[in-house]
Amino acid sequence: MATSSEWFAGARPRTLPAAATPVLVGTGAAAQIDGVDPVLAVLALVVALALQIGVNYANDYSDGVRGTDLDRVGPLRLTASGTAPARSVKIAAFVAFGVGSVAGIALVALCGHWWLLAVGVLSIAAGWYYTGGKHPYGYLGLGEVGVFVFFGLVAVLGTTYTQTDQVTAASVLGAVSVGLLACAILMANNIRDIPTDAVVGKRTLAVRLGDRRARHTYVAMIWLPLLLGALSAFANPWAVIVLLLVPPAALLSIPVLAGARGKLLVPVLAATGMYELGFGALLALGLAI
């Protein structure tokens, strides 16, 4: 029987910055036009965190029952390790999705845009079918597409729209930036897993690109947002403070380009999550000042 600490580890807390960051940036874009609603922002954060945890448990369950995670490097996987029954992990995923759904319904009810419920349903479906179902799109090299759309565009623009009833140019630049950084987290994870994923037929984008090109793609994913964030200075000159992340970006690039593998990439994965969170905090602050 899994302990509470093992369930916590199974929720993959290192990925949670990918959920919090789009809410920060979307709210910062709302503040830039004086449209912040703290209640709606908190509800958006609950939705984002719950869906991320749901995706993580769903991924744990689906990869575990497929046997994909039997031989891997990285944090604990509940299903593959036998620490928790597969059925329990699946239930945990849907409990998290349920929490996100309740918060999402409250968010939609308060902002009045009921059509966003359809977006919520698509988000949950995307989370489940990333590695679930008969033909998971994460196994076809399309995982980054789903992450970019739902943890970048939908999350940032949705946060801004529910608070201001509009989408701004700054929120679009922020959404693209955050989407790229969320993809960078996934890419770092998948570069680490290239040897084992290739063996079991999991054709992630990293596997399809090959080790060398995947590493260059990761570097592009962490540097391009700095340029896009700086371009947000047209909305507020303070947005250029994202360039404070140039040194961290360089530090993240070095081990990846140097060919770090296996366990050596685990710190890179965690640091990429914190890099995304730092980017979101700085850009949100820059837009809000």
Secondary structure, DSSP 8 states (H G I E B T S, - for coil): ---HHHHHHHT-GGGTHHHHHHHHHHHHHHHHTT---HHHHHHHHHHHHHHHHHHHHHHHHHHHHHTTTSS--SS--HHHHTSS-HHHHHHHHHHHHHHHHHHHHHHHHHH--TTHHHHHHHHHHHHHHTT-SSS-GGGGT-HHHHHHIIIIIIHHHHHHHHHHSS--HHHHHHHHHHHHHHHHHHHHHHHHTHHHHHHHT---HHHHH-HHHHHHHHHHHHHHHHHHHHHGGGT-GGGGGGGGGHHHHHHHHHHHHTT--GGGGHHHHHHHHHHHHHHHHHHHHHHH-
